[in-house]
Amino acid sequence: MYDHEKLAQIKERREQWEETTLQRTLARSPERRREFLTTSSEPINRLYTPLDVADLDYNQHLGFPGDYPYTRGIHSTMYRGKTWTMRMFAGFGTAEETNARYKYLLEQGNMGLSVAFDLATLMGYDTDAPEALGEFGTCGVAISSLKDMEILFDGIPLGEVSTSMTINSPAAIIWAMYIAAAEKQGVPRAQLRGTLQNDILKEYIAQKEYIFPPEPSMRLVTDTIEFGTREMPLWNTISISGYHIREAGATAAQELAFTLGDGLEYVRWAVARGLDIDDFAPRLSFFFNCHNDFFEEIAKFRAARRIWAREMRETFGARNPRSWLLRFHTQTAGVSLTAQQPENNIVRVAIQALAAVLGGTQSLHTNSMDEALALPSEEAVTIAMRTQQIIAEESGVANTIDPLGGSFFVEHETNKIEAQVYDYWRRVEELGGVLPAIEKGFFQSEISNAAYEYQRQIDTGDRKIVGVNAYDNHSEELRIPLLEMDPQGYDRQVARLAALRQERDNVRVGETLSALRSAAEGSDNLMPYLLNAVNAYATLGEITDVLREVFGVYEEPTWI
């Protein structure tokens, strides 16, 4: 893109500047730090010029919005046509409490729903199970049966809203409950819009909320992709999540490499099942973290689109341009929130949200200032929502496409992260692929090393966190209100479960669970069997227990 003669002139002029103007300045006033690093501990140069992107080819590396390789965005008008979906993540206590929060968010301008489930639900246990003791509603809503799902969306027309669900190991079961609840509202499954996180590989890599071993878990994921492809054309059957990988301590490059690598593994399994890539790839979606380092995050998103487009077109031979598109949801970085001076989190979230928008996200959740202390209060979640609305309506950043495209620094960082991703993929392939790399602890080790380095920098003071190791005031009293859940919620949930088990047709429940067991022992797609079970009001725990008996329970090797 740059003339060689002009580059030579720039190089000469830069050297002159370094020897004269720069040296005079440094002699008078040294720089603040000996070394400047990104959040991922990558070095940052003092200045970026065309010399740092000398090999950049505009058509090959950037192109135009809505055209391959989509570096500048997947839509030709981007936010000039429609802003991103403001999708606030919410869930706590009982289905009734969360239902009220959803209605409040929709009244405040929320454009889509995003369900947070409590740990018992995430691990496939009913609320009254001994293993679930103490976990009710503390990190999300408790959903133990179709009855709970019906209450969760009572008065919310599921044919008119899109719903994202953050659920992984029991994703197929919870999805079946959602489909059944919608059909009870009179909404055909083919009309449902939403996204199922359903990314089990990142659980083994980072979040550790797995139930079954990798092979049967991948079968369940592939079952959902196959079922959705055939019966739910508007549904994103998997959201491949880098968010939790980043929350575990990964760098930006690790988040991207491991997430996109997981995505390609799901593609391989679906193709091996016999699905045509152009039938299912357009409904794959991604979920990324947006951390504090403004430019690094923007570069990460731009590199992600370019890499995914290339792999879908060149490696897997997808013919439909929609298969080349990387569509993603973003959530601001929970790990960056501090319990100290929690009002500061409003500023952190605003910066992160702005980076996500400038990086071209399709939907966005902004964390609330109080999340390092409790689940979000109504006041805190409203401020988080208003942050997005101010960016959309007042900042002007949505008025042009990819405004940072062409920045020497941003393009250099985009290229750098892209190269790091491919280097990680080479290392994974040398280990035999994604599943062998998980079993050997490769991903876990890389993330833990990065997390250790980040925390070491904070502990030594090399990295400043305002209110924590810089500008702190330990005597300051907490002034913000915190969410208080219904103290009777647990008792109501347990009573509802007990009544359900008495009132339902238990013969029918037993028959559906028996049919599910036989199907799990074979090779049938399990979604129809799960739908039959949840429609009979079999509980989450009962269904998961059947699969535990057939598939077994995964335990991570102790040496990892």
Number of C-alpha atoms within 10 A of each C-alpha: 11 14 9 10 9 12 15 12 12 15 15 11 12 16 12 12 13 12 11 11 10 13 13 12 12 10 9 8 9 10 12 7 8 6 11 15 13 16 17 19 15 14 11 13 11 8 9 15 15 20 17 15 20 15 11 18 12 12 12 11 19 22 16 19 18 17 18 23 26 27 28 30 30 23 19 15 14 22 20 12 11 11 17 19 18 21 27 27 23 22 26 26 26 25 26 19 18 23 23 14 18 23 16 14 22 16 10 12 14 21 17 22 22 20 21 22 24 24 22 28 27 22 21 29 24 25 27 19 12 9 12 17 11 12 17 25 27 18 18 26 27 31 31 28 24 25 20 22 22 22 18 25 21 17 12 17 13 24 17 12 14 19 20 22 22 21 26 27 26 27 24 22 28 28 22 22 29 24 24 22 25 22 15 12 17 12 17 16 21 15 15 23 19 19 24 26 22 29 27 29 29 24 19 23 24 21 16 14 18 23 24 23 16 20 10 15 22 21 18 24 25 25 22 25 27 21 17 21 21 13 13 20 19 18 23 24 30 28 26 27 31 28 27 23 26 28 21 19 24 27 24 29 25 23 25 29 25 25 27 23 22 22 21 19 17 23 22 15 16 23 15 11 13 9 19 14 19 18 15 21 25 21 24 23 22 24 22 29 27 33 28 20 16 19 18 24 27 27 27 25 30 29 29 25 23 25 22 23 22 18 15 24 18 12 11 15 14 21 13 15 15 16 21 28 28 26 22 21 26 27 24 27 23 22 15 17 23 21 18 19 22 20 18 15 24 19 13 19 28 21 18 26 29 21 24 28 24 26 29 28 28 24 21 26 25 27 29 29 30 25 21 18 14 16 23 24 19 16 15 22 23 18 16 23 22 17 21 24 16 12 16 19 12 10 11 10 16 22 16 12 21 22 13 16 18 16 14 18 21 21 25 21 24 24 19 15 24 21 15 16 24 15 12 18 17 12 13 21 12 11 16 10 15 21 18 14 18 21 17 15 17 17 22 20 14 14 22 15 13 18 18 13 15 19 14 13 13 16 12 10 12 14 18 14 14 14 16 15 15 12 11 13 12 10 6 9 9 12 9 14 13 17 17 11 16 12 9 10 17 20 12 13 23 16 12 15 19 12 11 17 14 9 9 13 13 15 9 16 22 15 14 22 24 15 17 24 20 14 16 21 13 10 10 13 17 21 20 14 22 23 23 21 28 27 22 21 24 27 27 25 21 20 22 21 17 17 21 17 13 16 18 14 14 14 12 14 9 5 6 11
